[in-house]
């Protein structure tokens, strides 16, 4: 996957060189990619760290669980465990 990332960043760099007033917004999940972006894209790179709020994660999970196509595979204790464990794990990322 890193070879694809390099190609994309190099392509974005070419766009920025030809159109210096262009602004690009992107999201990444891995912090090490930010240093690669700084290295491959000229100019100033601004970063905003976003951490998902626990209530947003729980709301998303509830929606996905409600849309489950196999509701017989879920009981209340499993649902409670999912709604507890996944938000905890995400907050540690």
N, C-alpha and C positions, 0 to 999 in steps of 0.2 A: 503494500500500500504506500510506502514512503516514496516509491518512484512515481506514483501518480500524483502525490502531493507536490513533489518537486516540479513536475510538468505544469500543474495548475498554477503554482506560485510563479514560475518563470513566465507563463502566459500572462498572468496578472501584471507582472513587472513590465512586460512589453506594452501592455495597454497603458500603464501609468507613464511610461516613457513617451509614448505618442500623444497622450492626453493628460498632461500634468495636473489639470484641475479636477480630475476624476477622483472620487472618494470611494473606498471599498469598505464594506462592513462584512465581517465574517465571525462565525462562532467556532470555538474549538473546545474539546473536552479534555485534552491532555496539555498540561502546562508546558511540556518540552517543545511543543509545536510553536508556541509563541516565539521562542528564540529563533526557530527556523524562519518564521515569518519576518522577523526583524532583519535577519541576515539576507533574505532574498528579495525583500521589497524595500525600495528606497524611501527616504523621507521619514517623517514622524509616524510612529505607530502608537496609537492610544489604546489602552487596555481597560476594560471594565470587568471586574470579577463578579460573576453572578452565581449565587448559591441558591438552589431551589428551597423554597420554604416548605416546611414539613406539611402544613395544611394543604398546599398545592399538590404535593406528591400524593397525599392521602386522597384528595378529591379525584385526581387522575386514576388512582388505583380503584377506587369505588366505581368509577364510570366503566373502567375496563372489566371489572368483575361482574358488573351488572349486565354487560353485553356478552358475557361468556356463552358460547354456543353449546357448552356441555355443563349445565347448571347442576346436574346430579353428581359431578365430581367434586363439588365444593360443599363443605359443611361450615357451620358458624365458627368452630374453633380454628379451622384452617384459614378462613377469611380473617379472623382476628390476628392470627400469627402473621399473615401476609401484611396486614395493615400496620403491624407493629415493627416487623423486622426490616422490610424494605426501606421505609423512611429513615430508620436508624442507620442502615448501611449507606444510604445516599448522603446523609449528613456527615459521614466520615470521609467522603471523597474530597 
